[in-house]
Amino acid sequence: MDQKNDKQNNGLKYHEPVMLSECMEGLNICENGVYVDATFGGGGHSRAILAYLGQNGRLFAFDRDMDAAGNVPDDSRFCLISENFRYVKNFLRLHGIREIDGLIADLGVSSHQIDTAERGFSTRMDGPLDLRMDRREGMTAAELVNTASEEELARILKLYGELSNAKGIAHCIATARKDAAIETTAQLRTAVERTLARGRENKMLAMIFQALRIEINGELEALRQMLTQATEMLKIGGRLCVMSYHSLEDRLVKNFMRSGNFEGEVEKDFYGNVLSPLKMVSRGAIVASEDEIAQNNRARSAKLRVAERVK
């Protein structure tokens, strides 16, 4: 197997892209345009974009997870920026880019991150309770659950996990850490076990892990900043494609694309025209087909929204 095909296969193992054809259709790629893959991961979306681009087209990708660097395609039109997408505008300017024709973001956790036990993203496998997207910096989830007050843990679990029994879960964590520090995913599961509703154990665990992950990675604030900056850089007619996997992300994306703000408050001018730089291309969220969901279970919760810069 040659090096190019080997990298392609590694990218698919790292993360199988969801709704790939729908994403490419949403981007409406012009062959000599400048595009951004804000969540490079395994490179599936990037490789598809490159296939549409001509010789003068350019693609910049962002990923703060250093593991993603192993999936970089051998293509002079491509550049990987190993940074948080919340800085998309500044880093593109460093590369002399002030306008873009489109940006795609596939939010959430990659298959590689979930399947790598030492990253701590999996509720099924035991490993260090890390949960950082970028292991070069920041607090780990273990440090958070061992140092945050019970009240702060309850706030995080309620706000980012949307858990109705957040106070009870926080109390169990605070009680368990008095005996021994919670350092692994298995220890966290054990600490909260009695708070999990029968028949919904895995779902509730996923919500707990989600809440901790969002908090330590500052995911929602990073998303707000990226959407704002990407829209400022989009040319008129440029496209913004964002795929989310839980309601907190999707709500922000939907509100911003529809109204130009994150509260979803639609403002109109004297003539009744919506005062937003974006216009929704798809009336509602695009979801995966039953066939794709059967092939890739991760597609089950995916919602793709597409908007175009109009002013």
TADAKA-V306332 format. One record per backbone hydrogen bond with DSSP energy under -0.5 kcal/mol. CO is the residue of the C=O (numbers start at 1). NH is the residue of the N-H. E is the energy in kcal/mol with one decimal. If there is no record, write none. Layout:
CO:NH:E, CO:NH:E
This chain:
2:6:-2.3, 3:7:-2.2, 4:8:-1.9, 5:9:-2.4, 6:10:-2.2, 7:11:-2.2, 8:12:-1.8, 9:13:-2.1, 10:14:-2.3, 11:15:-2.5, 14:112:-2.4, 15:17:-0.6, 19:23:-2.2, 20:24:-2.2, 21:25:-2.3, 22:26:-2.2, 23:27:-2.2, 24:28:-1.3, 24:29:-0.6, 30:33:-2.1, 31:54:-3.7, 33:35:-0.5, 33:58:-2.3, 34:101:-3.4, 34:102:-1.0, 35:60:-2.6, 36:38:-0.8, 36:104:-2.6, 37:62:-2.5, 40:43:-2.7, 43:47:-2.7, 44:48:-1.6, 45:49:-2.3, 46:50:-2.6, 47:51:-1.5, 48:52:-0.8, 49:52:-1.2, 49:53:-1.3, 54:57:-1.2, 58:35:-2.6, 59:79:-1.9, 60:37:-2.4, 61:81:-3.6, 62:40:-2.6, 64:66:-0.7, 65:68:-1.8, 66:69:-1.2, 67:70:-1.3, 68:71:-2.2, 69:72:-1.2, 73:75:-1.5, 75:78:-1.8, 77:59:-2.7, 79:61:-2.9, 80:82:-0.6, 81:63:-1.5, 81:83:-2.3, 84:87:-1.9, 85:88:-1.5, 87:91:-2.2, 88:92:-2.0, 89:93:-2.0, 90:94:-1.6, 91:95:-0.8, 92:95:-0.6, 92:97:-2.8, 93:96:-1.9, 96:98:-0.6, 100:235:-2.3, 101:239:-1.8, 102:36:-1.7, 103:241:-2.8, 104:38:-2.7, 105:107:-0.8, 105:243:-3.0, 110:114:-2.0, 111:115:-2.5, 112:116:-0.8, 113:116:-0.6, 113:121:-0.6, 115:117:-0.8, 116:119:-2.2, 116:120:-0.5, 117:120:-1.4, 119:131:-2.6, 127:185:-2.6, 128:130:-1.9, 129:142:-2.2, 130:141:-2.4, 133:135:-0.6, 134:137:-1.4, 140:144:-1.8, 141:145:-2.7, 142:146:-1.4, 143:147:-1.1, 144:147:-0.6, 144:148:-2.5, 149:153:-2.5, 150:154:-2.1, 151:155:-1.9, 152:156:-2.3, 153:157:-2.6, 154:158:-2.2, 155:159:-2.9, 156:160:-2.7, 156:161:-0.6, 157:161:-0.9, 157:163:-1.4, 158:162:-0.7, 162:164:-0.5, 163:166:-1.1, 165:169:-2.1, 166:170:-2.6, 167:171:-2.1, 168:172:-2.0, 169:173:-2.1, 170:174:-2.6, 171:175:-2.3, 172:176:-2.4, 173:177:-2.2, 175:178:-0.9, 175:179:-0.6, 176:179:-1.0, 176:180:-1.5, 181:183:-0.9, 183:129:-2.6, 184:188:-1.7, 185:189:-2.3, 186:190:-2.4, 187:191:-2.1, 188:192:-1.7, 189:193:-0.8, 190:193:-0.6, 192:195:-2.1, 193:196:-1.3, 197:200:-2.3, 200:204:-2.7, 201:205:-2.4, 202:206:-2.3, 203:207:-1.7, 204:208:-2.0, 205:209:-2.7, 206:210:-2.4, 207:211:-2.1, 208:212:-2.1, 209:213:-2.6, 210:214:-2.7, 211:215:-1.9, 212:216:-2.4, 213:217:-1.8, 214:218:-0.8, 214:219:-1.5, 215:218:-0.7, 218:222:-2.1, 219:223:-2.2, 220:224:-2.1, 221:225:-2.3, 222:226:-2.5, 223:227:-2.6, 224:228:-2.1, 225:229:-2.5, 226:230:-2.9, 227:231:-2.0, 228:232:-1.8, 229:233:-1.5, 230:234:-1.4, 233:100:-2.2, 235:238:-2.6, 238:309:-2.6, 239:103:-2.0, 240:307:-2.3, 241:105:-2.2, 242:244:-0.5, 242:305:-2.5, 243:107:-2.5, 244:303:-2.3, 246:250:-2.3, 247:251:-2.5, 248:252:-1.4, 249:253:-2.4, 250:254:-2.9, 251:255:-2.5, 252:256:-2.4, 253:257:-2.6, 254:258:-2.1, 255:259:-2.5, 255:260:-0.5, 255:261:-0.7, 256:260:-2.0, 261:264:-0.6, 264:266:-0.9, 267:275:-3.6, 269:272:-1.9, 273:269:-2.4, 274:276:-1.6, 277:310:-3.0, 277:311:-1.2, 279:308:-2.7, 286:304:-2.8, 289:293:-2.3, 290:294:-2.0, 291:295:-1.4, 292:296:-3.0, 296:299:-2.0, 297:300:-1.8, 298:301:-0.8, 299:288:-0.6, 299:302:-1.1, 303:244:-2.5, 304:286:-3.3, 305:242:-2.5, 306:281:-2.8, 306:282:-1.1, 307:240:-2.9, 308:279:-2.0, 309:237:-3.1
